[in-house]
Amino acid sequence: MFPIPVSVLTGFLGAGKTTLLNRLLKDPALTDAAVIINEFGDVAIDHLLVEKASDGIIELSDGCLCCTVRGELVDTLADLVDRLQDGRIKRLSRVIIETTGLADPAPVLQSIMGHPVLVQAFRLDGVITLVDAVNGGATLDNHVEAVKQVAVADRILMGKLDLQDDAAALEALQARIRRINPNAMIIDTAAPRASVASLLECGLYDPVTKTADVRRWLGEASDHGDDGHDHDHAGHDHQHDHHDDHDHSHHRHDDRVRSFSLVHDGPVPFSAISTFLDLLQSTQGDKLLRMKGIIELAEDPARPLVIHGVQKILHPPARLPSWPDARRGTRLVLITSDMPEDYARRLFAAITNQAAVDTPDRAAVADNPLAIAGFRS
């Protein structure tokens, strides 16, 4: 029964979340799911029979639930768990949380990942962000929240494509989205293949094969060759210096967000990776929008450690029973806002004993491994 997968649906005002939610609610795949929305009035639930409505919950005829956020999101999620445990809800297969259009998604993710009780009942399956194909560029220009919504997404859903008749503008928008978030899959919400599964199921575990799909989860499959390997072991950073649309200089919000990877071939001691995470989150946590990673531990290299964090909140690490493919080592994907990339790289190099680019004395690193990261012991 637990943990229940949670999908966070975000996107700026007018991006099409209401249209998508109505479509999702009609899909049999979401039977026994719960959709948490801000207000029922924001989503016109007029195509399905309503069985009953009470205490802020609407039960639809197919078994799907719609809940409003009453007070804190934590309270709404806790109420769902209570209803499931005492039998008022027979089954809960998934929870979809719709954020407000102006929302920074980080606090929502923290509510799921940081609460000591809820983290036992729920697991973050993924973040799905809708982007308006017509007005998306202007929205990204004017609202940093919209940039963050794109940056933390596992899936980018392009809405209103049928209304966008400027192919060049659409291509520029999609190129811009890939610069902000090169790891997310971009999907046309109206495409025939855009099933509920393709839109929502973006967690670590593939529901079809029942195995961990690390490449997809880390976003490597969407931006690399078929082998999925990153051959630049300084990290396959996707820097935002590609000026392939003429007005990139005006995208001031985009330049604040960076996505890059830290890669180390070989096992890492648990104490080293723990030190790295503690220091990064304590010193740069507010700038760390999201982090995913798989780690080969020196103490138990056969069972990889999986980590997932949002700002200063780290989801309880999980252990996979074995490596899902031949590739081992440590790969961390960081999505940051205003964080000095070099700072994270130096810190990671220090704890993995890699040579930093401008470290003149490797022996000095061993004596004082945090010095090159900008620390003084």
N, C-alpha and C positions, 0 to 999 in steps of 0.2 A: 504493500500500500504506500509506504513512504520510502524515499523522498519523492514528492510529486513535482514533475517538471513545471517550471514557470517561464513563460514567454513575456517579455516586456515589449509592448507595441508603442512606438513613439514616432514623432514627426511633427513638423511645425503646423501652425494653424492653416487650414485649407489644403493640407497635403492629401487628404482622402482617407483618414483613419475610419471615419464613420461608414463610408461606403465599403471599406474592406471588412470591418467588423460585421456588418450585415451579411456580407457574403460568407464569412467564416461561420456565422451562426447557423447558416443553412446547410453546412456541410456535415454529413453523418459522422465524419471523423472526429468532430468535436462533441459528440454525445458524451455526457458525463463530464464535461468540462465546465469551468467557471470563468466568466469574463468579468473582471473588475473595472468599472468605468467611474468617471467622476460624478456624473449625474445622468439619470436615465433620460432626461430631456435632451441630452446631447446626442443620443443614439436612438433613432426612430425604429423601435422594434415593432414593426407593424405587419410583418409577413409571416410571423409564426404565432401559433396559439399560445396564450399565456395561461398556464395551469393555475398558478396562484402567486400572489405577491404579498409579502409581509416582512417586517423587520429589515427593510432595505434590500431584500433579495427577491428577484423575479425568477420563478421556475418556468421554463419553457416546456412545451409539450414533448419535445424529444429528450428531455432530461438535462439539457444544458441550463446552467444558472447564470444570472446576471446580478452582480452586486454593485452597490455604490460604495465609494470610499467614505466611511463615516469616521471622522476624526483622523487618526493616523492610519496609514496603510497597514502597519503592524497589527492594529486591532482587527481590521477586516480579515486579514489572513488568519489570525488566531481564531476568529469566529468560525471560519471555514473548517479549521482543524477540529474545533469543538463539535461542530455539527456532524462531521464525519465520524468522530469517535463515539458520539452518543446515538448514532443511527438516523439522525434527521436527514443526512445525506448518505445515500447508499454507496456511492462510488464517486471518486474525483480523479479523473485521468490527467487533467492538465489545468493550469491556471494561466489566463491571459490578462495582463495588467495594461490598461491603456493610460498613458500619461497625458497630462494637459499639453496643449500645443506649445506653450511657453516654457515647458519644464526642462531643466537640466536633469538628464536621466540618472546621474550618479546617486542622488539620495534614494531613489527607488531601488537601485541595485544594492545599495548599502542596507536597506531595510530587509532585503531577502538574505543577504550574505552575512550580515553582522549580528543578527539577533540570536542569542544563544539557544533559544527554544525553536524558533522558526527554521533555523538552519538544519535541524534534525528532520523537519517535516517537508521542507521544500528544497529544490535545487534549481539554480538559474540555468535554464536550458539555452537561452539566447536573447539577444536584443534585435528587434526588427524595426527598422526606421523607414518611414515613407517619405519620399521626396517628390514634390510637385514638378513634373517635367516642364511646365510652362513658367512657373514663377520661382522655381527652386534656386536659380542663380541669384536673383534679387534677394531672396530670403537669406541665403548664405552670406551675401554682402552685408546685410543690415543687422543680423542677429547672431551673436556668437553662440547662443544656445542651439541654434540649428546646426552649426558646425560641430558642436559636441555630440549632438544626436547622431550625426553621420559618423563621427569618429569612433564611437563606442559600439557601432552596430556589427552584428554578425551577418546580417542580410540587409541589403538596401533594396527597397521596393519602389520602382518607378511608377507613379500614378499619373493619370491624365495624358498618357502618351498619345492618345487619339486626338487630343486637342493641340498638340505641338506639331506644327507643320514646317518649322524651321529646322531642317536636318543639321545644319552647322551649329545652331545654338544648342541642340540636344547633345550633339557630339562633344561640344565644349563643356557642357554641364557634367556629362558622364566622365570625361577626362578629369575634371575638377574633383569629382567625388572620389575617383581612384587615387588622386594625389592625397586627399585627406585621409582616406581609409583604403589602402591597397589590398587589405586582407579580406574584405567583405565581398560576398557574391552579389551582383546586381541582377535583379529579376524584374521583368515586366509583369505587373500584377494581373494584367488581362490576358497573358499568354495561356494557351490551353494547358501547358505543362505545369502551370503555377498552381499545383494542388496545395491543400493545407499542409501536407507533409513537407513539400518543398519550401513553403513559406515559413513554417514554424520550427520544424525539427532541425535545429542547428547546434545541438549540444555535443558533448564529447562522444557519446555513445550513439552508434548507428542503430536505430530501432529495427531495421530490416535484418542486418547481420548479427545484431546483439553483441557487437564488438566495438572497441574504441577506435574511432577514426581520427587520429591525432592530426594528420595533415590537413584534413578539412577543418577541424576545430581551430587550429592555429592559423588558418587562412593561407597555408602554403600552396594548396592545390589550385587556388584561384589566381595565383600570380607567378607560379614557377613552372618549370618544365615537368615532364612526366615523372622524372625520378624524384621530384620533391626535394632535392637536396639544395642546400644553400652553400655554394662553393666559396663564398666570401666569408671566412670565419672571423672577420672583424665584425660581422653582423650584416644581414641582408637588409640594410636600412633603406627605406623608401623615402628618400629625402624629397622635399617639396621645392626643388629647384628646376623643374621642367617647365619651361615657359611655352607650352604648346597652345595657349590661347592668348590673344594679344593684350587682354586687360588683366592679366594675372597680378600685376602690380597693385591693383585696387582690392585684391582679396586679402585684406589685412587680417581678418579673422583666421583664414586658412593657415597663415604662416605661424600662428601660435600653436597649432596642433601638429604633432609629428608622430609617425608610427615607425618603429624600428625594432630590430631583433638583436638579441644577444645570444651568441652560439659558442659552445665549448665542446670540443670532441673529447670524450672520456668522462669518467665518473668524477663527481664533486663530493667532498665530505659534507655531511648534513650540517655541521657547525658552520661551514663556510657559506652555504646557501642561506642558512638562517641569519647569519650576520649581514649578508647582502640585503635580504628582504627587510630586516629590521632597520638598517641604516637608510635604505632608500625610502621606506614608508615614513620613518620618523622625520627625515629631513626634506623630502620632496613629495610627501603623501598627497597634499592638496593638488599637486600638479600631475598626479598619476591617475588618468581617467580610467584606465583599465589595464590589466596585466593577465596574461595567460602563459603557462609554461609546462614543459615536461622535463624532468630532471633525472639523470642517472646518478644514483647515490653510490658513493664509494662503499658504504656499509652493506648495501644490498643491491648490487647493480642489475640483478635479474628482474627486479620489480620497480618500474619507474614511478616516480612521485609526480603527481599532477597538482599544479597550483593555479589559483584563480583569484584575483584581487581587484578591488575598486578603491582608489585613493588609499586611505589608511586601513581599510578593512580587507582582511585576507580570509577567504573561505577556508574552512578546515581542509587541509590537504588530503588528497585521496591517493591510494596506491593501486596501480593496475596489477593484475596477477602475473602479467608478462608483457614484453614489448610487442606491440601490434604489428610491427614490420621490422625490417632488418636494420633500420637506422636507429642508432642510440645516441648518447650524449645529452647535452642540455641545450634546450632552445626556449628562450623567453621572448614573448612578443609584448612590447610596451607601447601603449597609446598615451601620449602625454600632452599637456597644455602648458606652454611657457617653461618647460623643464629643459635645462641645458643637457643636450644629448651626450656631450662629452663627459659630463659628470657621471652619468649612469654607466657609460662605457669604461671609464677609469675605475669606478668602484667594482664593476664586474670583473675587469681584468685583474684587479688586485686580489679578489677573493679566489679567483681561479688560477692565479700565478701566471697569467699571460703577460707578455711584454706590451706595455702601453706604447703608443706611437712615439711620444716624446719623453720616454723615461730613459735617461742616459745610463743608469746603473741598475741592472736587474738584481744584483745582490742587495741593493738598498731596499728593493721592494720586499724581499723575503724578510729583511730585518724589521721593516715597518710597513706592512702590507696595505695600510689604509692611507699612507701618506700621499700616494699618487692619486687618490680619489678626492684630495682636497681636505683631508682630515689631519689633525695633529693629535697624536696619542700622548 
